[in-house]
């Protein structure tokens, strides 16, 4: 008898097998799957496991979404707030019972972006010094 295929929730990442889903979803339609953790309904065709996503794939998809949001004239503050909320949710799902807050800290300009001060004339430097 073949092993039942595992499915993964696209919202919270929980894995379960169709047999577990049938036991927990009495009366639900066989064409829809409902995550046992977050209760998100997913069409049956979308719940099968796909190839594992790499960090590069994730970065590319997030970058494409941000570009699309900017092209749709979505405010940058809204984009940042949505990203914070999603990061907090992902962290809390990974660490049950914990509460996380994502904070962005402005560290100022990058080192390469700091403009070099013009070299002052030595005579001008001496004139600005006070003498006692």
N, CA, C and O atoms as a GROMACS GRO file, in nm:
protein
  528
    1UNK      N    1   0.085  -0.118   0.000
    1UNK     CA    2   0.000   0.000   0.000
    1UNK      C    3   0.089   0.124   0.000
    1UNK      O    4   0.179   0.134   0.084
    2UNK      N    5   0.067   0.220  -0.092
    2UNK     CA    6   0.154   0.337  -0.100
    2UNK      C    7   0.131   0.429   0.020
    2UNK      O    8   0.022   0.435   0.077
    3UNK      N    9   0.238   0.501   0.056
    3UNK     CA   10   0.230   0.598   0.165
    3UNK      C   11   0.142   0.715   0.122
    3UNK      O   12   0.152   0.759   0.007
    4UNK      N   13   0.056   0.767   0.211
    4UNK     CA   14  -0.024   0.883   0.174
    4UNK      C   15   0.068   1.005   0.156
    4UNK      O   16   0.165   1.023   0.230
    5UNK      N   17   0.034   1.087   0.057
    5UNK     CA   18   0.116   1.206   0.031
    5UNK      C   19   0.090   1.311   0.137
    5UNK      O   20  -0.024   1.334   0.177
    6UNK      N   21   0.196   1.373   0.180
    6UNK     CA   22   0.182   1.482   0.277
    6UNK      C   23   0.146   1.610   0.203
    6UNK      O   24   0.187   1.631   0.089
    7UNK      N   25   0.068   1.693   0.269
    7UNK     CA   26   0.032   1.823   0.214
    7UNK      C   27   0.082   1.930   0.310
    7UNK      O   28   0.102   1.904   0.429
    8UNK      N   29   0.102   2.050   0.258
    8UNK     CA   30   0.151   2.161   0.340
    8UNK      C   31   0.058   2.280   0.323
    8UNK      O   32   0.019   2.315   0.211
    9UNK      N   33   0.023   2.343   0.435
    9UNK     CA   34  -0.061   2.463   0.432
    9UNK      C   35   0.020   2.578   0.372
    9UNK      O   36   0.135   2.601   0.411
   10UNK      N   37  -0.040   2.648   0.279
   10UNK     CA   38   0.030   2.761   0.216
   10UNK      C   39   0.032   2.883   0.306
   10UNK      O   40   0.106   2.978   0.279
   11UNK      N   41  -0.046   2.883   0.414
   11UNK     CA   42  -0.051   2.997   0.504
   11UNK      C   43   0.047   2.982   0.620
   11UNK      O   44   0.128   3.072   0.645
   12UNK      N   45   0.040   2.869   0.691
   12UNK     CA   46   0.123   2.854   0.812
   12UNK      C   47   0.232   2.748   0.799
   12UNK      O   48   0.318   2.738   0.886
   13UNK      N   49   0.229   2.668   0.692
   13UNK     CA   50   0.335   2.570   0.670
   13UNK      C   51   0.316   2.437   0.738
   13UNK      O   52   0.405   2.353   0.734
   14UNK      N   53   0.202   2.415   0.803
   14UNK     CA   54   0.176   2.289   0.872
   14UNK      C   55   0.166   2.174   0.771
   14UNK      O   56   0.101   2.188   0.668
   15UNK      N   57   0.231   2.060   0.803
   15UNK     CA   58   0.220   1.941   0.718
   15UNK      C   59   0.120   1.844   0.780
   15UNK      O   60   0.116   1.827   0.901
   16UNK      N   61   0.041   1.782   0.695
   16UNK     CA   62  -0.047   1.674   0.738
   16UNK      C   63  -0.076   1.584   0.620
   16UNK      O   64  -0.047   1.621   0.506
   17UNK      N   65  -0.131   1.468   0.646
   17UNK     CA   66  -0.162   1.373   0.539
   17UNK      C   67  -0.312   1.379   0.509
   17UNK      O   68  -0.390   1.420   0.595
   18UNK      N   69  -0.352   1.339   0.389
   18UNK     CA   70  -0.495   1.341   0.356
   18UNK      C   71  -0.579   1.255   0.451
   18UNK      O   72  -0.695   1.288   0.477
   19UNK      N   73  -0.522   1.147   0.504
   19UNK     CA   74  -0.597   1.063   0.598
   19UNK      C   75  -0.628   1.142   0.725
   19UNK      O   76  -0.739   1.134   0.777
   20UNK      N   77  -0.530   1.219   0.775
   20UNK     CA   78  -0.554   1.303   0.893
   20UNK      C   79  -0.659   1.410   0.862
   20UNK      O   80  -0.743   1.441   0.946
   21UNK      N   81  -0.653   1.465   0.741
   21UNK     CA   82  -0.746   1.569   0.701
   21UNK      C   83  -0.888   1.513   0.698
   21UNK      O   84  -0.981   1.580   0.743
   22UNK      N   85  -0.905   1.391   0.646
   22UNK     CA   86  -1.038   1.330   0.638
   22UNK      C   87  -1.094   1.304   0.778
   22UNK      O   88  -1.214   1.319   0.802
   23UNK      N   89  -1.006   1.266   0.871
   23UNK     CA   90  -1.051   1.241   1.007
   23UNK      C   91  -1.093   1.371   1.076
   23UNK      O   92  -1.192   1.373   1.149
   24UNK      N   93  -1.020   1.478   1.052
   24UNK     CA   94  -1.047   1.605   1.119
   24UNK      C   95  -1.153   1.689   1.051
   24UNK      O   96  -1.203   1.784   1.112
   25UNK      N   97  -1.190   1.658   0.928
   25UNK     CA   98  -1.283   1.742   0.853
   25UNK      C   99  -1.409   1.664   0.818
   25UNK      O  100  -1.446   1.656   0.701
   26UNK      N  101  -1.474   1.607   0.915
   26UNK     CA  102  -1.596   1.532   0.890
   26UNK      C  103  -1.702   1.625   0.834
   26UNK      O  104  -1.732   1.729   0.893
   27UNK      N  105  -1.759   1.586   0.720
   27UNK     CA  106  -1.863   1.667   0.660
   27UNK      C  107  -1.812   1.771   0.562
   27UNK      O  108  -1.893   1.837   0.496
   28UNK      N  109  -1.681   1.789   0.549
   28UNK     CA  110  -1.632   1.887   0.452
   28UNK      C  111  -1.621   1.821   0.316
   28UNK      O  112  -1.612   1.699   0.304
   29UNK      N  113  -1.622   1.903   0.214
   29UNK     CA  114  -1.617   1.848   0.078
   29UNK      C  115  -1.480   1.791   0.049
   29UNK      O  116  -1.380   1.845   0.096
   30UNK      N  117  -1.473   1.682  -0.028
   30UNK     CA  118  -1.344   1.622  -0.057
   30UNK      C  119  -1.258   1.709  -0.150
   30UNK      O  120  -1.138   1.686  -0.160
   31UNK      N  121  -1.318   1.808  -0.217
   31UNK     CA  122  -1.241   1.893  -0.308
   31UNK      C  123  -1.166   2.003  -0.236
   31UNK      O  124  -1.082   2.070  -0.296
   32UNK      N  125  -1.195   2.025  -0.109
   32UNK     CA  126  -1.129   2.132  -0.034
   32UNK      C  127  -1.055   2.074   0.085
   32UNK      O  128  -1.101   1.980   0.149
   33UNK      N  129  -0.940   2.131   0.114
   33UNK     CA  130  -0.862   2.092   0.231
   33UNK      C  131  -0.864   2.209   0.328
   33UNK      O  132  -0.858   2.325   0.287
   34UNK      N  133  -0.872   2.179   0.456
   34UNK     CA  134  -0.871   2.282   0.559
   34UNK      C  135  -0.756   2.252   0.653
   34UNK      O  136  -0.746   2.142   0.707
   35UNK      N  137  -0.669   2.350   0.671
   35UNK     CA  138  -0.553   2.332   0.758
   35UNK      C  139  -0.600   2.306   0.901
   35UNK      O  140  -0.686   2.379   0.950
   36UNK      N  141  -0.546   2.205   0.968
   36UNK     CA  142  -0.588   2.177   1.105
   36UNK      C  143  -0.538   2.281   1.206
   36UNK      O  144  -0.588   2.285   1.318
   37UNK      N  145  -0.442   2.365   1.168
   37UNK     CA  146  -0.387   2.465   1.260
   37UNK      C  147  -0.453   2.601   1.242
   37UNK      O  148  -0.512   2.655   1.335
   38UNK      N  149  -0.443   2.656   1.120
   38UNK     CA  150  -0.494   2.792   1.098
   38UNK      C  151  -0.632   2.794   1.034
   38UNK      O  152  -0.689   2.902   1.018
   39UNK      N  153  -0.687   2.679   0.996
   39UNK     CA  154  -0.820   2.663   0.938
   39UNK      C  155  -0.837   2.734   0.804
   39UNK      O  156  -0.948   2.770   0.767
   40UNK      N  157  -0.727   2.753   0.731
   40UNK     CA  158  -0.736   2.814   0.598
   40UNK      C  159  -0.780   2.707   0.499
   40UNK      O  160  -0.721   2.599   0.494
   41UNK      N  161  -0.883   2.737   0.421
   41UNK     CA  162  -0.932   2.643   0.320
   41UNK      C  163  -0.847   2.658   0.194
   41UNK      O  164  -0.818   2.769   0.150
   42UNK      N  165  -0.809   2.544   0.137
   42UNK     CA  166  -0.729   2.543   0.016
   42UNK      C  167  -0.790   2.445  -0.082
   42UNK      O  168  -0.836   2.338  -0.041
   43UNK      N  169  -0.793   2.478  -0.211
   43UNK     CA  170  -0.840   2.380  -0.310
   43UNK      C  171  -0.750   2.257  -0.309
   43UNK      O  172  -0.630   2.268  -0.281
   44UNK      N  173  -0.805   2.141  -0.338
   44UNK     CA  174  -0.730   2.016  -0.331
   44UNK      C  175  -0.610   2.014  -0.425
   44UNK      O  176  -0.509   1.952  -0.393
   45UNK      N  177  -0.619   2.081  -0.538
   45UNK     CA  178  -0.508   2.080  -0.633
   45UNK      C  179  -0.388   2.161  -0.587
   45UNK      O  180  -0.277   2.139  -0.635
   46UNK      N  181  -0.409   2.254  -0.494
   46UNK     CA  182  -0.302   2.343  -0.452
   46UNK      C  183  -0.226   2.295  -0.329
   46UNK      O  184  -0.130   2.360  -0.289
   47UNK      N  185  -0.265   2.184  -0.268
   47UNK     CA  186  -0.205   2.146  -0.141
   47UNK      C  187  -0.091   2.046  -0.154
   47UNK      O  188  -0.026   2.015  -0.054
   48UNK      N  189  -0.066   1.994  -0.271
   48UNK     CA  190   0.042   1.898  -0.284
   48UNK      C  191   0.176   1.967  -0.268
   48UNK      O  192   0.193   2.083  -0.305
   49UNK      N  193   0.272   1.895  -0.214
   49UNK     CA  194   0.405   1.952  -0.193
   49UNK      C  195   0.475   1.974  -0.326
   49UNK      O  196   0.472   1.888  -0.414
   50UNK      N  197   0.537   2.087  -0.339
   50UNK     CA  198   0.614   2.119  -0.459
   50UNK      C  199   0.761   2.113  -0.421
   50UNK      O  200   0.796   2.082  -0.307
   51UNK      N  201   0.848   2.143  -0.517
   51UNK     CA  202   0.990   2.139  -0.487
   51UNK      C  203   1.020   2.240  -0.377
   51UNK      O  204   0.955   2.344  -0.369
   52UNK      N  205   1.116   2.210  -0.293
   52UNK     CA  206   1.147   2.302  -0.183
   52UNK      C  207   1.194   2.438  -0.235
   52UNK      O  208   1.271   2.446  -0.331
   53UNK      N  209   1.147   2.541  -0.172
   53UNK     CA  210   1.184   2.677  -0.211
   53UNK      C  211   1.317   2.712  -0.146
   53UNK      O  212   1.342   2.677  -0.030
   54UNK      N  213   1.401   2.779  -0.220
   54UNK     CA  214   1.529   2.823  -0.166
   54UNK      C  215   1.515   2.966  -0.116
   54UNK      O  216   1.416   3.034  -0.144
   55UNK      N  217   1.615   3.012  -0.042
   55UNK     CA  218   1.616   3.150   0.007
   55UNK      C  219   1.618   3.247  -0.110
   55UNK      O  220   1.557   3.354  -0.104
   56UNK      N  221   1.687   3.211  -0.216
   56UNK     CA  222   1.691   3.296  -0.335
   56UNK      C  223   1.555   3.308  -0.401
   56UNK      O  224   1.517   3.415  -0.448
   57UNK      N  225   1.480   3.195  -0.406
   57UNK     CA  226   1.344   3.198  -0.461
   57UNK      C  227   1.255   3.290  -0.380
   57UNK      O  228   1.180   3.370  -0.435
   58UNK      N  229   1.265   3.279  -0.248
   58UNK     CA  230   1.185   3.363  -0.160
   58UNK      C  231   1.219   3.510  -0.180
   58UNK      O  232   1.129   3.594  -0.192
   59UNK      N  233   1.347   3.543  -0.184
   59UNK     CA  234   1.389   3.682  -0.205
   59UNK      C  235   1.339   3.735  -0.339
   59UNK      O  236   1.296   3.850  -0.347
   60UNK      N  237   1.345   3.652  -0.443
   60UNK     CA  238   1.298   3.695  -0.575
   60UNK      C  239   1.148   3.721  -0.574
   60UNK      O  240   1.102   3.819  -0.633
   61UNK      N  241   1.072   3.634  -0.509
   61UNK     CA  242   0.927   3.652  -0.504
   61UNK      C  243   0.888   3.775  -0.422
   61UNK      O  244   0.798   3.850  -0.461
   62UNK      N  245   0.956   3.796  -0.310
   62UNK     CA  246   0.927   3.915  -0.229
   62UNK      C  247   0.964   4.040  -0.306
   62UNK      O  248   0.889   4.139  -0.305
   63UNK      N  249   1.078   4.038  -0.374
   63UNK     CA  250   1.119   4.152  -0.455
   63UNK      C  251   1.018   4.183  -0.564
   63UNK      O  252   0.988   4.299  -0.589
   64UNK      N  253   0.966   4.078  -0.630
   64UNK     CA  254   0.867   4.098  -0.736
   64UNK      C  255   0.737   4.156  -0.679
   64UNK      O  256   0.675   4.242  -0.741
   65UNK      N  257   0.696   4.109  -0.561
   65UNK     CA  258   0.575   4.164  -0.498
   65UNK      C  259   0.592   4.310  -0.461
   65UNK      O  260   0.501   4.391  -0.481
   66UNK      N  261   0.709   4.346  -0.408
   66UNK     CA  262   0.734   4.485  -0.370
   66UNK      C  263   0.736   4.574  -0.495
   66UNK      O  264   0.681   4.684  -0.494
   67UNK      N  265   0.800   4.526  -0.600
   67UNK     CA  266   0.802   4.602  -0.725
   67UNK      C  267   0.662   4.622  -0.779
   67UNK      O  268   0.627   4.731  -0.825
   68UNK      N  269   0.581   4.518  -0.775
   68UNK     CA  270   0.443   4.527  -0.821
   68UNK      C  271   0.363   4.624  -0.735
   68UNK      O  272   0.283   4.702  -0.787
   69UNK      N  273   0.384   4.621  -0.604
   69UNK     CA  274   0.313   4.712  -0.514
   69UNK      C  275   0.352   4.857  -0.541
   69UNK      O  276   0.267   4.946  -0.542
   70UNK      N  277   0.481   4.880  -0.564
   70UNK     CA  278   0.525   5.017  -0.596
   70UNK      C  279   0.468   5.063  -0.729
   70UNK      O  280   0.429   5.179  -0.743
   71UNK      N  281   0.462   4.973  -0.827
   71UNK     CA  282   0.406   5.007  -0.958
   71UNK      C  283   0.257   5.040  -0.947
   71UNK      O  284   0.204   5.115  -1.029
   72UNK      N  285   0.191   4.985  -0.846
   72UNK     CA  286   0.049   5.012  -0.823
   72UNK      C  287   0.029   5.134  -0.733
   72UNK      O  288  -0.082   5.158  -0.685
   73UNK      N  289   0.136   5.210  -0.711
   73UNK     CA  290   0.132   5.332  -0.629
   73UNK      C  291   0.094   5.305  -0.483
   73UNK      O  292   0.030   5.388  -0.419
   74UNK      N  293   0.132   5.190  -0.432
   74UNK     CA  294   0.111   5.160  -0.291
   74UNK      C  295   0.218   5.232  -0.211
   74UNK      O  296   0.336   5.228  -0.247
   75UNK      N  297   0.180   5.298  -0.105
   75UNK     CA  298   0.271   5.377  -0.023
   75UNK      C  299   0.378   5.288   0.040
   75UNK      O  300   0.349   5.177   0.084
   76UNK      N  301   0.501   5.337   0.046
   76UNK     CA  302   0.612   5.260   0.104
   76UNK      C  303   0.588   5.226   0.250
   76UNK      O  304   0.627   5.118   0.296
   77UNK      N  305   0.525   5.315   0.325
   77UNK     CA  306   0.496   5.288   0.465
   77UNK      C  307   0.401   5.170   0.479
   77UNK      O  308   0.415   5.090   0.572
   78UNK      N  309   0.305   5.158   0.389
   78UNK     CA  310   0.211   5.045   0.392
   78UNK      C  311   0.284   4.916   0.359
   78UNK      O  312   0.260   4.813   0.423
   79UNK      N  313   0.374   4.919   0.261
   79UNK     CA  314   0.451   4.800   0.224
   79UNK      C  315   0.534   4.754   0.343
   79UNK      O  316   0.537   4.634   0.374
   80UNK      N  317   0.602   4.847   0.409
   80UNK     CA  318   0.686   4.811   0.525
   80UNK      C  319   0.601   4.753   0.637
   80UNK      O  320   0.641   4.655   0.700
   81UNK      N  321   0.484   4.813   0.665
   81UNK     CA  322   0.397   4.762   0.772
   81UNK      C  323   0.348   4.621   0.742
   81UNK      O  324   0.341   4.537   0.832
   82UNK      N  325   0.314   4.595   0.617
   82UNK     CA  326   0.267   4.461   0.579
   82UNK      C  327   0.381   4.360   0.596
   82UNK      O  328   0.359   4.250   0.646
   83UNK      N  329   0.502   4.397   0.554
   83UNK     CA  330   0.617   4.308   0.572
   83UNK      C  331   0.644   4.280   0.719
   83UNK      O  332   0.674   4.167   0.756
   84UNK      N  333   0.633   4.382   0.803
   84UNK     CA  334   0.651   4.363   0.949
   84UNK      C  335   0.548   4.263   1.002
   84UNK      O  336   0.583   4.171   1.076
   85UNK      N  337   0.421   4.284   0.965
   85UNK     CA  338   0.315   4.195   1.013
   85UNK      C  339   0.339   4.051   0.970
   85UNK      O  340   0.320   3.959   1.049
   86UNK      N  341   0.380   4.031   0.846
   86UNK     CA  342   0.404   3.896   0.796
   86UNK      C  343   0.525   3.832   0.865
   86UNK      O  344   0.522   3.713   0.896
   87UNK      N  345   0.630   3.910   0.890
   87UNK     CA  346   0.746   3.855   0.961
   87UNK      C  347   0.710   3.817   1.104
   87UNK      O  348   0.753   3.713   1.154
   88UNK      N  349   0.631   3.901   1.170
   88UNK     CA  350   0.587   3.869   1.306
   88UNK      C  351   0.504   3.742   1.307
   88UNK      O  352   0.522   3.656   1.394
   89UNK      N  353   0.413   3.729   1.211
   89UNK     CA  354   0.328   3.610   1.203
   89UNK      C  355   0.414   3.485   1.182
   89UNK      O  356   0.394   3.384   1.249
   90UNK      N  357   0.509   3.492   1.088
   90UNK     CA  358   0.594   3.377   1.060
   90UNK      C  359   0.677   3.339   1.182
   90UNK      O  360   0.694   3.220   1.211
   91UNK      N  361   0.730   3.438   1.252
   91UNK     CA  362   0.810   3.410   1.371
   91UNK      C  363   0.725   3.348   1.482
   91UNK      O  364   0.770   3.255   1.549
   92UNK      N  365   0.605   3.398   1.500
   92UNK     CA  366   0.517   3.345   1.604
   92UNK      C  367   0.469   3.204   1.570
   92UNK      O  368   0.451   3.122   1.661
   93UNK      N  369   0.448   3.174   1.442
   93UNK     CA  370   0.409   3.038   1.404
   93UNK      C  371   0.524   2.941   1.427
   93UNK      O  372   0.501   2.824   1.460
   94UNK      N  373   0.647   2.987   1.411
   94UNK     CA  374   0.764   2.902   1.432
   94UNK      C  375   0.794   2.880   1.580
   94UNK      O  376   0.854   2.778   1.616
   95UNK      N  377   0.755   2.972   1.664
   95UNK     CA  378   0.780   2.964   1.808
   95UNK      C  379   0.647   2.979   1.881
   95UNK      O  380   0.613   3.088   1.927
   96UNK      N  381   0.573   2.871   1.892
   96UNK     CA  382   0.441   2.875   1.954
   96UNK      C  383   0.450   2.928   2.096
   96UNK      O  384   0.540   2.892   2.172
   97UNK      N  385   0.356   3.014   2.132
   97UNK     CA  386   0.351   3.069   2.266
   97UNK      C  387   0.437   3.193   2.285
   97UNK      O  388   0.440   3.249   2.394
   98UNK      N  389   0.506   3.237   2.183
   98UNK     CA  390   0.592   3.356   2.192
   98UNK      C  391   0.526   3.471   2.117
   98UNK      O  392   0.447   3.448   2.025
   99UNK      N  393   0.557   3.593   2.155
   99UNK     CA  394   0.507   3.712   2.086
   99UNK      C  395   0.627   3.790   2.034
   99UNK      O  396   0.720   3.819   2.110
  100UNK      N  397   0.626   3.825   1.907
  100UNK     CA  398   0.738   3.894   1.844
  100UNK      C  399   0.694   4.030   1.793
  100UNK      O  400   0.578   4.051   1.759
  101UNK      N  401   0.788   4.122   1.789
  101UNK     CA  402   0.767   4.253   1.731
  101UNK      C  403   0.885   4.282   1.639
  101UNK      O  404   1.000   4.274   1.682
  102UNK      N  405   0.857   4.314   1.514
  102UNK     CA  406   0.962   4.345   1.418
  102UNK      C  407   0.983   4.496   1.420
  102UNK      O  408   0.888   4.572   1.407
  103UNK      N  409   1.108   4.537   1.436
  103UNK     CA  410   1.141   4.678   1.444
  103UNK      C  411   1.249   4.710   1.341
  103UNK      O  412   1.346   4.636   1.327
  104UNK      N  413   1.231   4.820   1.270
  104UNK     CA  414   1.333   4.866   1.177
  104UNK      C  415   1.402   4.986   1.240
  104UNK      O  416   1.336   5.078   1.290
  105UNK      N  417   1.533   4.985   1.236
  105UNK     CA  418   1.610   5.092   1.297
  105UNK      C  419   1.690   5.162   1.188
  105UNK      O  420   1.762   5.096   1.113
  106UNK      N  421   1.678   5.293   1.179
  106UNK     CA  422   1.752   5.371   1.082
  106UNK      C  423   1.893   5.393   1.137
  106UNK      O  424   1.911   5.463   1.237
  107UNK      N  425   1.990   5.335   1.072
  107UNK     CA  426   2.129   5.347   1.117
  107UNK      C  427   2.203   5.460   1.045
  107UNK      O  428   2.325   5.471   1.057
  108UNK      N  429   2.131   5.541   0.973
  108UNK     CA  430   2.194   5.652   0.903
  108UNK      C  431   2.247   5.608   0.768
  108UNK      O  432   2.224   5.496   0.725
  109UNK      N  433   2.320   5.698   0.702
  109UNK     CA  434   2.371   5.664   0.569
  109UNK      C  435   2.479   5.557   0.576
  109UNK      O  436   2.548   5.541   0.676
  110UNK      N  437   2.490   5.484   0.466
  110UNK     CA  438   2.596   5.384   0.457
  110UNK      C  439   2.730   5.454   0.456
  110UNK      O  440   2.739   5.572   0.423
  111UNK      N  441   2.833   5.382   0.491
  111UNK     CA  442   2.966   5.441   0.498
  111UNK      C  443   3.008   5.499   0.363
  111UNK      O  444   3.071   5.605   0.358
  112UNK      N  445   2.974   5.430   0.256
  112UNK     CA  446   3.010   5.478   0.122
  112UNK      C  447   2.930   5.599   0.080
  112UNK      O  448   2.972   5.673  -0.010
  113UNK      N  449   2.814   5.621   0.144
  113UNK     CA  450   2.729   5.734   0.108
  113UNK      C  451   2.766   5.862   0.181
  113UNK      O  452   2.718   5.969   0.144
  114UNK      N  453   2.850   5.854   0.283
  114UNK     CA  454   2.890   5.972   0.358
  114UNK      C  455   2.981   6.056   0.270
  114UNK      O  456   3.083   6.009   0.220
  115UNK      N  457   2.942   6.180   0.253
  115UNK     CA  458   3.023   6.269   0.169
  115UNK      C  459   3.148   6.312   0.246
  115UNK      O  460   3.143   6.342   0.365
  116UNK      N  461   3.258   6.315   0.177
  116UNK     CA  462   3.382   6.361   0.237
  116UNK      C  463   3.376   6.513   0.249
  116UNK      O  464   3.339   6.583   0.154
  117UNK      N  465   3.415   6.562   0.364
  117UNK     CA  466   3.418   6.707   0.381
  117UNK      C  467   3.531   6.764   0.297
  117UNK      O  468   3.638   6.703   0.287
  118UNK      N  469   3.509   6.878   0.238
  118UNK     CA  470   3.617   6.936   0.160
  118UNK      C  471   3.734   6.973   0.250
  118UNK      O  472   3.716   7.018   0.363
  119UNK      N  473   3.849   6.954   0.198
  119UNK     CA  474   3.969   6.988   0.274
  119UNK      C  475   3.975   7.140   0.286
  119UNK      O  476   3.975   7.212   0.186
  120UNK      N  477   3.981   7.186   0.408
  120UNK     CA  478   3.984   7.330   0.431
  120UNK      C  479   4.127   7.381   0.418
  120UNK      O  480   4.224   7.311   0.445
  121UNK      N  481   4.134   7.501   0.375
  121UNK     CA  482   4.263   7.568   0.363
  121UNK      C  483   4.325   7.580   0.502
  121UNK      O  484   4.256   7.614   0.599
  122UNK      N  485   4.453   7.551   0.513
  122UNK     CA  486   4.522   7.556   0.642
  122UNK      C  487   4.512   7.695   0.704
  122UNK      O  488   4.498   7.707   0.826
  123UNK      N  489   4.518   7.798   0.623
  123UNK     CA  490   4.508   7.935   0.674
  123UNK      C  491   4.370   7.957   0.736
  123UNK      O  492   4.360   8.019   0.842
  124UNK      N  493   4.264   7.906   0.672
  124UNK     CA  494   4.128   7.921   0.725
  124UNK      C  495   4.114   7.846   0.857
  124UNK      O  496   4.044   7.892   0.948
  125UNK      N  497   4.179   7.730   0.868
  125UNK     CA  498   4.173   7.654   0.994
  125UNK      C  499   4.240   7.731   1.106
  125UNK      O  500   4.187   7.734   1.217
  126UNK      N  501   4.353   7.794   1.080
  126UNK     CA  502   4.424   7.870   1.181
  126UNK      C  503   4.345   7.994   1.222
  126UNK      O  504   4.350   8.033   1.339
  127UNK      N  505   4.273   8.054   1.131
  127UNK     CA  506   4.197   8.174   1.163
  127UNK      C  507   4.078   8.141   1.253
  127UNK      O  508   4.037   8.225   1.333
  128UNK      N  509   4.022   8.021   1.241
  128UNK     CA  510   3.906   7.987   1.324
  128UNK      C  511   3.943   7.941   1.463
  128UNK      O  512   3.856   7.934   1.550
  129UNK      N  513   4.068   7.909   1.486
  129UNK     CA  514   4.110   7.867   1.620
  129UNK      C  515   4.121   7.988   1.712
  129UNK      O  516   4.167   8.096   1.674
  130UNK      N  517   4.078   7.966   1.833
  130UNK     CA  518   4.091   8.075   1.930
  130UNK      C  519   4.228   8.066   1.998
  130UNK      O  520   4.278   7.956   2.022
  131UNK      N  521   4.284   8.176   2.026
  131UNK     CA  522   4.413   8.179   2.094
  131UNK      C  523   4.397   8.242   2.228
  131UNK      O  524   4.327   8.343   2.243
  132UNK      N  525   4.460   8.184   2.326
  132UNK     CA  526   4.453   8.237   2.462
  132UNK      C  527   4.588   8.283   2.504
  132UNK      O  528   4.604   8.331   2.616
   0.00000   0.00000   0.00000
